[in-house]
Amino acid sequence: MKRTSSVHSAVLVPFLVCLLFGIQKGIAQTNVASDATAIAFVNVAVAPMQDEEVLLGQTVIIQGDRIESVGPVDAQSIPQGARVIDGSGRYLIPGLADMHVHVHAPFDDGPLYLNAGITTVLSLGTRASASTVALAWQKVLQERERSRTPAFMGPTLYTVGPQIWGGETPEEAERIVRENVEGGYDFLKVHGDVSPEAFTLLNDTAKQLGIRVTGHAQYNRGMQPVYTFQQDLAHIDEYLYAEFNPRTPGLWAAVYGGLLVLVLLSLTNVGWWLGTLWRRLRNQDSSGLSPGFRLVRRWVGIFTGTAWLLSIGLELTVTDPLAGLFAGKIVVVSLVCVLMLLVVSVAVVLTIRVRGLWCEDVGTIWSRARLLVVVALTWTFVACTGFLTLRSWRTTEAALQRIAQETAAAGIWVTPNLVVDDYVKRNTGNEFYELIQRPEMRYIRPAMRDLWINHNSSRQFPDWMKPVQFAIWQNYTDLLSRLVGEMHEANVPLLAGSDAVGKGSAGAFPGSSLHEELNLLVQAGLTPYEALRTATVNAAIYLEAEQEFGKVVAGFRADLVLLTGNPLEDINHTRTRVGVMKRGRWFPAEELETALTQLAEARR
């Protein structure tokens, strides 16, 4: 029995040892396999975006789709088998978010955004024909789900659903709100000119069902409806359309009508005035002037001087209020300027004309009637130009501060989209020819390229108007920039957005235009850190994911961008990407450039 037991022990012990060794080896292999999914950015400078600071000499360890740890190089232990990325001389920031784009299904613009370091986008609409719009919205939802997989080469997508365009009945507006909620869309987008009843019902329904409303202002009702219902705004120029536009169309019709009548009557009489003046200068002198003439001449001089002063005042205010006053409508602005020049010319002619018209031997009823008509026209000019000039207060610093304070008190978010209006300005001038020859054009869909080049709404005016058009758009964008600066000072929460490939944003490329927007925000008065927050921390807060992304902090999603320059010193350094990480997957520059080459081939 003892011998048998010894034999069993001799066989069993080695078997148990081998089994234990195999289990340990299997566990070790499992650990190695697990560690192999880890990625470590070593000796990198980190901008965590919790405060305005850069942490030097850090190691950031990624496990799966999460940031596992962030700490000094000496205090971090790199997992065995982890992929190491040298961060020496480089900067790690959170992935960027473009909070106003237009995504089409399939979402094949994804590499363009990812190449620019953009790991999150909010789509505010997709293009589709009336017959396919329902299918298009469903496809965008499918793309949203696909974007949440690490293998997808593009940013994580959020999107609005079917939109309210204006003109809907209250019942129709309510139905669209419910469609958005039932479809699982992230936001509801509203355009202008919604009836008061429909606007109230859609907002009440949205609040009840828990979906946030964003989009455009109600152009004919001012900003109060937006403030009342706390609707977010997708463009800063909504304030010019809604706040600066007239609330009393009848009064404005009278002003423009008065100017138009003045010019038409002036044109019909200028030739007669000049002919009569020529005859008087040839045949008469000024020795027979009556006391009545001297009195009228004095008053006509007053009228003329007043007209000149008002003209100069209006011309001086072209640098701001006209661009805002007419919401960038170049033709209207140009017509007003022409009207002023014509009327002032008429007033000058009138001053000379009276000398021959009021002589004692010529004072016919008809002639005096014509004089009274001209005096009436001069007064019309005074009233109309005075009305326009007095509105220039709307673009003073105090007025813009008031708008910003009202917005802050309403608690709404604003996406400035300065880059869109900047591109409109650039398209009006000779820079247009440089814009359409950029190498990036090869990445744009052929239909969109054709729209930008051959059907560009900014190029619809004759060439001789281009310098004036460019100058006015320059004033327009300056005014918008000032307003954004005031919004920032008033602590209005801002989001970075580019309106990329939107209907009216010719030249705003997916991806790169967000960097231009960040630069424009800095020009408006934000620091580089504050501008970067609009595309990181603020975006996460707005999407109710402030504990999910937007910072380089342990536990947050691994959406990261590796740069060669410090963006807190110069916001343009956000363009210096070495590689991008989205949901824990690392996309080096070479892989991104290969994807862009393939995209260009597909869109030839």
Secondary structure, 3 states (H helix, E strand, C coil): CHHHHHHHHHHHHHHHHHHHHHHHHHHHHHHHHHHCCCEEEEEEEECCCCCCCCEEEEEEEEECCEEEEEEEHHHCCCCCCCEEEECCCCEEEECEEEEEECCCCCCCCHHHHHHCCEEEEEECCCCCCCCCHHHHHHHHHHHHHHCCCCCCCCCEEEEECCCECCCCCHHHHHHHHHHHHHHCCCEEEECCCCCHHHHHHHHHHHHHHCCEEEECCCCCCCCHHHHHHCCCECCCCHHHHHCCCCCCHHHHHHHHHHHHHHHHHHHHHHHHHHHHHHHHHHHCCCCCECHHHHHHHHHHHHHHHHHHHHHHHHHHHHHCHHHHHCCCCHHHHHHHHHHHHHHHHHHHHHHHHHHHHCECCCCCHHHHHHHHHHHHHHHHHHHHHHHHHHHHHHHCHHHHHHHHHHHHHHCCCECCCHHHHHHHHHHHCCHHHHHCCCHHHHHCCHHHHHHHHHCCHHHCCCHHHHHHHHHHHHHHHHHHHHHHHHHHHCCCCECCCCCECCCCCCCCCCCHHHHHHHHHHHHCCCCHHHHHHHCCHHHHHHCCCCCCCCCCCCCCECCEEEECCCCCCCHHHHHCEEEEEECCEEEEHHHHHHHHHHHHHHCC
